Amino acid sequence: MFQRAAIFLAFVAVAFGATVRLYLKDGTYQMAREYQVLQDRVRYYSTERSDWEEIPLELVDLDRTKKEVAGHEETVQADVKAQAEEDAAERAAREEIERIPAEPGGYFIHGDKLETMKQAESKLVNDKKRTALRVLSPIPIVPSKNTVELDGAAAALRVSNDRPEFYFRFSAEESFALVKLTPKKTSRVVETVEQIKGVPGVGEDRKEVATFKKQVGDMLFKIWPEKPLEPGEYALMEYTEEKLNLQIWDFGVGPAN
């Protein structure tokens, strides 16, 4: 004799508009939006016929059905969590980008602090003299090797993170790179420059660091090293290919020596 009060368990599809398989003991299944176990029968909403139907409980493989529903729920919950984390990361990235000033230049963000990087004054050095390297101004070079250098043994900006992230905002389309500087007595060498007589253009040799680069806005790029940086002196460099046209923002990893 059946109880008059209907005792039931309701299983609802785990995603909006999704369906579950209501497995039968003969190996077949019905596609259902949801189902309810009612005493001696199972009531389910058929997605194929868009209506409520009933089937004897003894024909239904509830264990297999519940197992699949639980698996779907775990998958959906994992997807929802992953999507929430991705959305949060995107929001954080947008908020960080919005902090970057509109003025062209290099910027370093660490924690809640944004630092506008000071552009370094570079020098063109040969065996005879030391001359200022002026931004966006071509420099006549005699057929010999010269070095582009920064005064001082260490940069004022020190970075403790060995994989720092920087932003570049440009005023025009240019190439840019992260370079490792070579220490000298009272300066740091950015690159070696050579111009061969009769050969157009300028040859530049620098120690570029492998980086990831990503455009995150109009003329705004993010750059960070692929691998941890060793302690030492570095610089972000904006340059024009085959022309001695440099803009440099220096920094150091670890304490200054």
Backbone torsions as a table, in degrees:
resi	resn	phi	psi	omega
1	MET	NA	126.3	-176.3
2	PHE	-80.4	147.7	174.7
3	GLN	-69.1	141.6	-179.6
4	ARG	-71.2	-32.4	-179.4
5	ALA	-79.4	125.2	-179.0
6	ALA	-78.2	117.8	176.1
7	ILE	-100.8	123.4	-175.8
8	PHE	-141.4	157.2	172.0
9	LEU	-118.7	131.2	-178.2
10	ALA	-111.4	130.6	176.6
11	PHE	-117.1	119.7	-177.6
12	VAL	-103.4	145.2	179.2
13	ALA	-54.4	138.6	-170.4
14	VAL	-75.9	-15.8	176.9
15	ALA	-128.2	151.5	-178.4
16	PHE	-57.0	123.4	177.7
17	GLY	76.1	3.1	-178.8
18	ALA	-80.7	169.4	179.6
19	THR	-126.3	158.5	174.4
20	VAL	-122.8	157.5	177.2
21	ARG	-94.5	120.8	175.4
22	LEU	-92.8	99.4	-173.7
23	TYR	-77.1	141.6	175.1
24	LEU	-106.0	159.1	-175.9
25	LYS	-70.3	-14.9	177.2
26	ASP	-86.2	4.7	176.9
27	GLY	96.8	-12.0	178.1
28	THR	-87.5	178.1	178.9
29	TYR	-153.5	160.8	174.8
30	GLN	-114.3	138.7	177.5
31	MET	-84.3	121.4	-175.3
32	ALA	-130.1	145.6	174.1
33	ARG	-77.3	-35.4	175.4
34	GLU	-162.4	163.5	177.2
35	TYR	-146.4	160.3	-180.0
36	GLN	-134.7	135.6	176.0
37	VAL	-93.0	115.2	-176.8
38	LEU	-119.9	98.8	177.0
39	GLN	48.4	-96.3	-173.4
40	ASP	-104.0	9.7	-177.3
41	ARG	-147.8	167.0	177.1
42	VAL	-120.4	125.0	178.3
43	ARG	-102.3	129.2	-177.6
44	TYR	-142.4	154.6	177.9
45	TYR	-97.2	112.1	-177.7
46	SER	-76.3	123.3	177.7
47	THR	-78.3	-18.1	178.9
48	GLU	-77.9	-35.3	-176.7
49	ARG	-113.2	1.0	176.9
50	SER	51.5	49.5	-179.5
51	ASP	-159.2	161.0	176.7
52	TRP	-80.5	136.6	178.5
53	GLU	-136.8	164.5	179.1
54	GLU	-130.1	150.9	179.8
55	ILE	-145.2	143.0	179.9
56	PRO	-56.1	137.9	-178.0
57	LEU	-61.2	-34.7	-176.7
58	GLU	-66.1	-14.9	178.8
59	LEU	-91.4	-10.6	-172.6
60	VAL	-97.6	134.7	175.2
61	ASP	-91.4	86.4	-174.7
62	LEU	-67.5	-38.4	-178.2
63	ASP	-59.6	-46.5	179.8
64	ARG	-66.4	-39.3	-179.8
65	THR	-64.2	-46.8	-179.4
66	LYS	-63.6	-38.1	179.8
67	LYS	-62.1	-42.8	179.7
68	GLU	-68.7	-39.5	177.8
69	VAL	-61.1	-43.9	179.4
70	ALA	-62.6	-39.7	178.1
71	GLY	-63.1	-40.9	177.2
72	HIS	-62.8	-43.0	-178.4
73	GLU	-61.8	-42.9	178.4
74	GLU	-62.9	-41.5	179.7
75	THR	-64.0	-45.2	179.9
76	VAL	-64.4	-43.0	179.0
77	GLN	-61.8	-40.2	178.1
78	ALA	-65.8	-41.0	178.7
79	ASP	-64.7	-42.1	179.6
80	VAL	-63.2	-42.7	179.0
81	LYS	-63.8	-44.9	-179.8
82	ALA	-63.4	-40.8	179.3
83	GLN	-66.0	-39.8	178.5
84	ALA	-63.6	-42.0	178.6
85	GLU	-65.5	-40.3	178.7
86	GLU	-65.3	-42.4	178.5
87	ASP	-63.1	-41.0	179.4
88	ALA	-64.6	-40.5	179.0
89	ALA	-65.5	-40.0	178.8
90	GLU	-65.8	-40.5	177.5
91	ARG	-62.7	-44.3	179.1
92	ALA	-62.3	-40.1	179.5
93	ALA	-65.6	-41.9	179.0
94	ARG	-63.7	-43.0	179.7
95	GLU	-63.1	-37.5	179.4
96	GLU	-67.7	-43.4	-179.7
97	ILE	-62.8	-38.0	179.8
98	GLU	-64.3	-18.9	178.6
99	ARG	-79.0	-16.9	-177.3
100	ILE	-71.7	125.0	179.0
101	PRO	-59.6	160.2	-179.1
102	ALA	-77.6	-16.7	-177.5
103	GLU	-73.4	139.9	177.1
104	PRO	-60.8	147.4	177.6
105	GLY	148.3	-174.3	179.8
106	GLY	-103.3	142.9	-176.9
107	TYR	-137.7	143.8	-179.3
108	PHE	-127.3	123.2	179.0
109	ILE	-113.7	125.7	174.1
110	HIS	-138.5	119.5	-175.0
111	GLY	65.5	-129.7	179.4
112	ASP	-93.3	3.1	-174.3
113	LYS	-103.6	132.6	175.0
114	LEU	-111.7	128.1	178.3
115	GLU	-115.4	125.4	172.7
116	THR	-81.8	117.7	-175.6
117	MET	-74.3	134.8	179.3
118	LYS	-81.4	130.4	-180.0
119	GLN	-70.7	130.5	-177.3
120	ALA	-82.3	148.0	174.7
121	GLU	-92.2	119.8	-177.5
122	SER	-101.3	159.2	-178.8
123	LYS	-126.7	144.0	173.5
124	LEU	-98.5	119.6	-172.2
125	VAL	-120.2	132.9	169.7
126	ASN	-130.2	-168.2	-175.3
127	ASP	-70.3	-17.6	-172.1
128	LYS	-107.3	-34.8	-174.5
129	LYS	-153.0	171.6	-178.8
130	ARG	-125.6	121.0	-176.5
131	THR	-126.2	151.8	-179.4
132	ALA	-72.1	138.5	176.7
133	LEU	-97.9	105.4	-173.8
134	ARG	-91.1	133.8	-178.1
135	VAL	-64.9	138.8	176.8
136	LEU	60.4	23.0	179.1
137	SER	-129.2	115.3	-179.4
138	PRO	-57.8	141.8	-179.7
139	ILE	-116.7	123.3	177.4
140	PRO	-67.7	130.3	-178.6
141	ILE	-121.6	130.9	177.1
142	VAL	-74.7	155.4	-178.9
143	PRO	-64.5	79.7	179.6
144	SER	-163.1	174.6	178.1
145	LYS	-90.2	138.7	177.3
146	ASN	-134.3	167.4	176.5
147	THR	-127.0	143.2	172.1
148	VAL	-95.1	125.1	-173.8
149	GLU	-132.0	157.8	173.1
150	LEU	-113.5	135.6	178.5
151	ASP	-67.5	147.5	177.5
152	GLY	94.3	148.5	-177.7
153	ALA	-82.1	-17.0	-177.1
154	ALA	-149.7	150.5	177.7
155	ALA	-76.1	151.9	177.7
156	ALA	-70.7	-37.1	-179.5
157	LEU	-80.0	118.0	178.9
158	ARG	-110.2	137.8	-177.5
159	VAL	-118.9	127.9	179.6
160	SER	-89.3	-26.3	179.6
161	ASN	-78.1	130.2	-178.3
162	ASP	-83.5	-1.8	172.2
163	ARG	-131.6	64.5	-177.9
164	PRO	-68.7	153.3	177.9
165	GLU	-115.5	132.6	-178.2
166	PHE	-124.5	160.0	174.6
167	TYR	-122.2	141.5	175.4
168	PHE	-118.7	126.2	170.3
169	ARG	-112.8	123.3	-175.5
170	PHE	-101.5	156.2	172.5
171	SER	-99.4	-17.4	178.6
172	ALA	-153.1	162.4	-180.0
173	GLU	-66.5	118.3	179.3
174	GLU	-142.7	165.8	173.1
175	SER	-87.2	154.1	177.7
176	PHE	-148.6	155.7	-175.8
177	ALA	-157.0	164.2	171.6
178	LEU	-106.7	126.5	-176.3
179	VAL	-125.7	150.3	174.6
180	LYS	-94.7	131.4	-178.0
181	LEU	-91.0	149.2	178.4
182	THR	-99.5	122.2	-178.3
183	PRO	-69.2	143.7	175.2
184	LYS	-127.8	-176.0	-176.6
185	LYS	-55.4	-59.3	-177.6
186	THR	-125.6	22.5	-178.3
187	SER	-153.8	178.2	176.7
188	ARG	-129.9	130.0	-177.3
189	VAL	-86.7	124.8	179.1
190	VAL	-86.1	-45.7	-179.3
191	GLU	-164.4	164.7	173.6
192	THR	-103.4	136.0	-176.4
193	VAL	-118.7	136.5	179.2
194	GLU	-141.5	135.1	175.5
195	GLN	-125.4	124.0	-178.6
196	ILE	-98.1	133.9	-177.6
197	LYS	-59.2	130.1	179.0
198	GLY	84.9	-5.9	179.8
199	VAL	-109.5	121.7	-179.1
200	PRO	-68.5	153.7	177.7
201	GLY	85.9	174.4	-177.5
202	VAL	-123.7	133.4	176.6
203	GLY	-89.5	127.8	-178.3
204	GLU	-125.4	129.7	-179.3
205	ASP	-119.5	116.8	-177.7
206	ARG	-138.1	160.8	179.4
207	LYS	-94.2	85.3	-179.5
208	GLU	-76.3	140.9	177.9
209	VAL	-97.9	135.0	178.2
210	ALA	-62.5	128.6	-176.0
211	THR	-135.9	163.8	166.8
212	PHE	-99.8	138.9	178.9
213	LYS	-130.2	136.7	-178.4
214	LYS	-143.1	128.1	175.5
215	GLN	-79.9	125.5	-175.9
216	VAL	-118.7	1.4	180.0
217	GLY	-175.1	-178.0	179.3
218	ASP	-67.1	112.2	-178.9
219	MET	60.8	22.3	179.5
220	LEU	-121.1	125.6	-177.1
221	PHE	-126.6	150.4	173.1
222	LYS	-109.6	139.4	-179.5
223	ILE	-138.6	136.2	178.0
224	TRP	-152.6	151.8	-176.2
225	PRO	-70.4	146.2	177.7
226	GLU	-68.8	-35.7	-178.7
227	LYS	-125.0	159.5	178.0
228	PRO	-55.5	139.8	179.3
229	LEU	-84.5	138.8	174.2
230	GLU	-74.4	153.5	175.5
231	PRO	-55.1	138.7	-179.4
232	GLY	156.5	-165.8	-176.5
233	GLU	-106.6	136.2	-176.5
234	TYR	-138.4	172.4	175.9
235	ALA	-156.5	146.9	168.0
236	LEU	-90.9	137.3	-174.9
237	MET	-133.0	131.2	171.0
238	GLU	-106.7	132.2	-174.5
239	TYR	-150.7	162.3	174.5
240	THR	-106.8	129.8	-177.8
241	GLU	-56.4	132.6	174.8
242	GLU	61.5	19.4	174.8
243	LYS	-134.5	143.4	179.0
244	LEU	-82.7	76.6	-176.9
245	ASN	-132.6	90.5	-171.3
246	LEU	-118.0	145.6	166.4
247	GLN	-129.6	130.9	-168.9
248	ILE	-130.5	136.3	174.3
249	TRP	-125.4	111.1	-173.1
250	ASP	-95.2	155.5	175.1
251	PHE	-158.9	165.6	178.7
252	GLY	-127.3	147.5	176.3
253	VAL	-100.8	121.9	-177.8
254	GLY	86.5	177.1	-179.3
255	PRO	-66.6	150.8	178.7
256	ALA	-70.0	139.3	179.1
257	ASN	-77.5	NA	NA
